[in-house]
Amino acid sequence: MGPDEIAATLDDWSLTFVGNDSDEISRIPEKWRPIALSADAESRRRTALSLWNQSFLDLLPEFAEVLNAHCVDVRVCMTDDSPVLAYVLETDDGELVSWVGYDPGTFEEPDFWESFPEPVQVFLRQVHAGFASASTDSFGVARPMEMGTIAELADFPDGVPGWDDDARIPSTRLLQITTDGGILKYCLSPDIAVGKIALVYEGDIDPKDFGQELDELLMSRFEDPS
């Protein structure tokens, strides 16, 4: 699969593809070198997927199955001065949809780290320090260095005016880790149990099961990539 075809599925990223003749090969994580050096898409795919922690895949059973069955290629790239893996999946209708997984070496511990389920902590530290599609903060788990509270992302770091007056979880204690590409925000907070994720929509806060909601979010992107 050619670079132009893959890049067309990732408009939000400016990608430089890394191969065995690239000057950037020395910046690639050691575990990714076989992916960059391989000329075979199936070999690249197998090597990349072998790096995922099983505990994270167990949280996302439907997407894990789709990832294994529909991933047709994985390419090593540079974007925003960071190494990434671009995962290309082919839907049942023949459409291509891709995710970007960031170098775990760029991991920075976000706020409320203790609120992240342990499999997600392992994934962010060891597999990808951010995994997203469509945009850098949607349909996956955003880069920890780019995560912010609802208050910070609204440019009210001390709290969104009027938000905290209704006995809701404070806007300063809701960390946005992903979105649906629109106005639905998925947040973690020390004020909800580990293993839960708060769906925040126009001020309404609805705690749900973390794994189920993230699985459904990822599947929604695969099923409707347009």
N, C-alpha and C positions, 0 to 999 in steps of 0.2 A: 504494500500500500504506500503510495507516494506521499511526500511531505505536504504538498498542496492540498490533497484530498483530506488529510488529517487536519491541517490548519483551518480548513473551511468549516470544520465542526467546532472550532474553538475561537470564535471571533473576539472574545474578551481577553485573549492572551496573544502576545507577540512571541512566537516560538522560533528558536534557532535549533535545528535538529543536529544531534551529536552522533557522529559515527567514528569508525576507527581512524579516519584521516582528519578528524576535527582537532583544532587547537584547544578545545574545551575539555578534551577527554580526561585531562589530569584533575579536573574539578569535580568529576563525577564520583559519587560514593563507590567504594570498592565493590560492594555487592551488586551494583548496577552495571559494572564494566562488561560482563558477559552479554547483557542486553544490548549495550551500545555496539559491541563488536560483532554480534551475530547478524548474518544476512538472511536468517530464516524467521519468519513471523511467528510460527508455532513455537519455536525455541524461545523467542523473546517473551511470548505470552506465558509459557510454562515457568520460566525463570522468575518473571515478575510476580506471578500469583503465588509462587512458593514462598515468597517473603512475607505474606500476610499472616498475622497471628490468628489461629483458629478461633480463639475466644471472641474476636471481633466479628468474624464471619458467622459465628453461632448467633450473634445478636441480630443478624440480618439474613435470615434463611432464604427468603425469596430472591433478594439481590445477589446473595452468594451463589445461588444456583444459576442466575442469569449471567453473572460475571464469568463463571466457569464455562457455561455453554455458548455464550454469545460474544465473548471477547475475541476479536480476530487479529489484534495486533497491539503491541506496546512499544512505544518509541521513547528514547531518551532525548530530552530537549533542555534548553536553557530559556528561562523567562524571568524578567525582573531580577536578573543577576543571580538566579537560583536554579540549580538542577531540578528537573521534574521528570516524572513519567507520564506520558499521554497514553491513556487506555482507550482503545477504540472498540466499541461494541456495535454489532449489526442487529437491528431489530428483525422481527418476523416479516416485516414489510420491506426489508432491504434498505432501510434508512440507517445512516451512521450517526452515533451519538458518542461523545467522548467525555472522559473525566481527566482532571489533572491532579496528580499526587506529588506533593512537594518533598524535597529532600529532608529526611528526619534530622539531619545535622543542623537544620535551621530552626529547630524547635526552641521556643521560648515559653516557659510556664505561664499560662494565663491566670487571670483572677479566678478565684473559687475552684482551684484545681481539685480540691477534695470532693467537689460535687460531680466530677466526671466519673462514670463507671470505669472500673479497673481495665476492662478490655479496650476501652477507648483511650485510656492513658497509655497503654502499651502500644496501640496503633499509632498514636501521635508521636510518641518518643522513638519508636523503632521502625515503623513502616513508612508512614507519610505524615509530615507535619502540616496537614491540610490536604483535603481531597474534595474537589468541587467540580461542578459542571455548569454550563451556561454563563455563570459569572463567578468571581472568586469567593463569593460568600453564599452560594446557593447549592442545593441538591447534594449535600454531603456534610462535611465538617470543615469549616473555614480554617485558614491558617491561624494558629493561636496568637501569633504576633499581631494579627489584624482583628481579633475579637475585641468587642467592647460591650459595656453595659448599654441597656436601652437609653439611659440618661446620657452617656458619653456620645453615642451615635446620633442622638438628637441635639447635640451641642448644648446640653444642660448638665454638665458633669456633677453638679450638686443635687440634681433631681429635676425631673420634668415637672413644670408648674401644673398643679392640680392633680397630678398622678397619685401622689401619696396621701391625698385627702380622703380617699375612698376605701381605706383599710386593705388596699391591695399590697402585694409584694412590692417593696420600694423599687423604683426604676433604677436605682443605684445598685441593686442586688439581683438584677436579672441580666445574665451574660448571654448575649446573642451568639450562638455558635453556627447557625445556618438560617436560611430562609427558603421559601418555595419559589423564589424568583420574583415574588410580588410583595405584598404587605404582611404576609403571615410569617412571624418570627418564631424561631425555636430557641428556647433559652434554658440555661441551667442556673440554679440559685442555691445558696446554702439554706434557704427557707423552704425547700422541698426535698423530699427523700432522694438519696442516691438511687439511680435506676429510673427516675422520673425525669421528664422533660416538659417544660411549660410552653404550651402553644399560646402565643400572644398575638391577638388580633384586635386592632383598634382599641386597645386598653383592656380588653377581656383577657384573663389568664386562666388557662385550662391545663392542669398537670395531667400528663398521660405517660404510658409506658415508653421508656426511652427507645428500646430496640424496635418495638413495633412501629413507632412513629417514624424513626429514621429509615427503616426498611421501606415503609410505604412512600416516603419522600423520594428515595432513590428510585424506586420502581416507577413512580409517576413520571420521572424524567425519562426513563428508558421507554416507557409505553407511549409517551407523547413528547418526542424531542423537538418538535417544531416550535 
